[in-house]
Amino acid sequence: MISALVAAIWLMMPAYVPNSAAAALGGGTPVDFGRRWSDGRRILGDGKTWRGFALGVAAGVGVGLVEIWAQTAFNLSSLPEHTVLTVFLFAAGALLGDMVKSFFKRRFGKERGEEWLIADQYDFVIGAFVLTAIFQWTWLAENLDLMVLIWILVLTPLLHRLANIIGYLAGVKDVPW
């Protein structure tokens, strides 16, 4: 059970880091360039920026590369073995999942920063899994067993809330959720 917990954290680090990094390091030109959808609302909003996306992905990849190095240097063979490609897919997928959620959040009339339970907590997990499943299905199937998935589902909302509270206290986020 503890090994599944450690494996879940290890597996998800390249997906957990990008959202916080994007919030802390982002800003500048919005991904949607300020455009509006046919409903008159912004496509994504000002919170999704090109700089945030690029630096968020870079942070997730950086964490993943450290994991790959540590796995080799310290013979951590019991943990999921990321590759450069899976690290990139997890990091980019996490932020793409967050963008998809933001698109639908706007369609439902929710404002930037407004809490949307469940969607806010799992959007990046779904994005990471979907993108990785598209390009590396075999790797995902080999590394994501039921106990690891259960731990991810339990840990993610807790870590998400903690990261948002820290971001709020640090002045990076306007709200603690």
C-alpha positions, 0 to 999 in steps of 0.5 A: 500500500505504501509502495503504491502511494510512493509510486503514485506521487512519483508517477504524477510529479511531472503532472502535478508541478506544471499548474503551480509553475504556470500560475507562479511564472505565467502572465503575458499574452493569453493563449486565446489572444483575448478572443471570445467564443460565439457565446460572447465569453472569453475562450479561455480567459487571461489566466491561461498564457503562452508564457505560463504554458511554456514555463509550466511544461518546462517545470514539469519536464524538469522534475521528470528529468530529475526523476529519470536521473534519480532512478538511474543514479539510485537504482529506483527500479520499484518506481514507475520508469518515466521516459523523456516522452512520458514526462513531456506528455504528462506535463503538457497534458496537465496544462492542456487538461486545465485549458479544456476545463477552462473552456467549459468553465467559461461556457457554463458562465463561471468566472476566472478563479470561481471554484468548480468542484471536481473539475478543478481538482482532476482536470490536469490528471485527466489531461495527462492521462489522455495525452499519454494514452494517445501517444504511449498507451502501453507505457501508461497501462504498464505503470498505472495499476488500480492501487496507484490510480486510487492513491492518485484520486485520493491525493490529488484534491488534497495536494491541489488544495494545499498548492492553491492555499500556498499560492494564495498566501504567496500572492500568486492566486487571488483565491485559495482554491 
